Amino acid sequence: MKWGSMLGQDLGSRCIAFEFGNITGIEIKKSVMSGTVEILSPATKSSQKTYWGRGEDSAARSDNVVTFQTSRFKHFQRAVNTVRELIADYHDQDNSRRSETGNPDYISELEKLAELKEKGIVTEEEFAAKKKNLLGL
């Protein structure tokens, strides 16, 4: 939740939600007087947004960046570490669910790879290595 000056305005608020499955990373940066926490996803791009930036470089106007005073760095660092753990847990659970239910994506990749092997485009060794990789063995 961002409000007031964190939005680059005096009044109002805005709440943006990011689902763990869509988060690719979270960065924390600290300068002399301020810091930023930036949530990265396919819809956002990492950039050098700062508390003092203007236009596209303004952290206040960015939906995926929160600013803080340097004196609060330790609190924000703990929060970032917790979020990173939650994201990793989510992705681990998601990957195990996929392997339990059988991911059709890797099955179709194996079928295509087998066809390439039959046509002589891929060697037996290349097929075995890729198969092992796809199955996570």
C-alpha positions in Angstrom: 0.0 0.0 0.0 1.4 3.4 -1.0 -0.1 6.7 0.0 0.5 10.4 -0.1 4.1 11.4 -0.9 5.0 7.8 -1.6 2.7 8.2 -4.7 4.3 11.4 -5.7 1.2 13.4 -4.6 -0.2 14.8 -1.3 -3.4 12.8 -0.9 -4.8 9.4 -1.9 -3.6 5.9 -1.8 -3.1 2.9 -4.1 -2.7 -0.8 -3.5 -1.0 -3.0 -6.0 -0.8 -6.8 -5.5 1.7 -9.2 -7.0 1.1 -12.9 -7.0 4.1 -15.0 -5.8 3.9 -17.0 -9.0 4.6 -13.9 -11.1 7.4 -12.5 -9.0 10.8 -13.1 -10.5 12.8 -11.2 -7.8 12.9 -8.5 -5.2 15.7 -6.0 -4.8 16.7 -3.7 -2.0 19.0 -0.8 -2.5 20.3 1.7 0.0 21.9 5.1 -0.5 23.0 7.7 2.0 19.6 9.1 2.9 17.0 6.7 1.4 16.5 3.3 0.0 14.2 1.4 -2.3 12.6 -2.1 -2.4 11.7 -3.1 -6.0 9.5 -6.1 -6.9 10.4 -7.6 -10.2 8.0 -9.5 -12.5 7.5 -10.1 -16.2 5.3 -7.0 -16.3 8.0 -4.8 -14.7 11.5 -4.1 -15.5 14.5 -3.4 -13.2 15.7 0.1 -13.3 17.5 2.7 -11.3 14.5 4.3 -9.6 15.3 6.6 -6.7 13.5 8.5 -4.0 14.7 11.7 -5.7 14.1 10.6 -9.3 11.8 12.4 -11.7 9.5 11.0 -14.3 10.3 7.3 -15.2 13.1 7.4 -12.6 10.8 8.3 -9.7 10.4 5.5 -7.2 7.3 7.3 -5.8 5.5 7.0 -9.1 6.4 3.4 -9.7 3.9 0.7 -8.8 6.5 -1.8 -8.0 8.9 0.3 -5.8 8.6 1.3 -2.2 10.9 4.0 -0.7 12.2 4.2 2.9 14.6 6.2 5.0 18.0 4.7 5.4 17.5 4.5 9.2 14.8 1.8 8.5 17.1 -0.4 6.3 17.3 -3.3 8.8 13.5 -3.5 9.0 13.1 -3.5 5.3 16.0 -6.0 4.8 14.2 -8.4 7.2 11.0 -8.0 5.2 12.7 -8.6 1.9 14.4 -11.7 3.3 11.0 -13.0 4.4 9.4 -12.3 1.1 12.2 -14.1 -0.7 11.7 -17.1 1.5 7.9 -17.1 0.8 8.5 -16.8 -3.0 11.0 -19.6 -2.9 8.6 -21.8 -1.0 5.8 -21.0 -3.4 7.9 -21.9 -6.4 9.1 -25.1 -4.7 5.5 -26.2 -4.0 4.4 -25.3 -7.5 7.3 -27.3 -9.0 6.5 -30.3 -6.8 2.8 -30.1 -7.8 3.7 -30.1 -11.4 6.0 -33.1 -11.1 3.3 -35.0 -9.2 0.6 -34.3 -11.7 2.8 -34.8 -14.7 3.7 -31.7 -16.6 2.5 -32.1 -20.2 5.1 -29.5 -21.3 8.0 -31.7 -20.6 6.2 -34.8 -21.9 5.7 -33.1 -25.3 9.3 -32.0 -25.3 10.4 -35.6 -24.7 8.2 -36.8 -27.6 9.7 -34.1 -29.9 13.2 -35.1 -28.8 12.5 -38.8 -29.4 11.4 -37.9 -33.0 14.6 -36.0 -33.5 16.6 -39.0 -32.2 14.7 -41.4 -34.6 15.5 -39.1 -37.5 19.1 -39.1 -36.6 19.2 -35.4 -35.8 20.0 -36.0 -32.1 22.4 -38.7 -30.9 21.5 -41.3 -28.3 23.8 -39.5 -25.8 22.3 -36.1 -26.4 18.8 -37.6 -26.1 19.7 -39.3 -22.8 21.3 -36.1 -21.4 18.3 -33.9 -22.3 15.8 -36.5 -21.0 17.6 -36.6 -17.7 17.6 -32.8 -17.6 13.9 -32.6 -18.4 12.9 -35.2 -15.8 15.1 -33.4 -13.2 17.2 -36.5 -12.5 
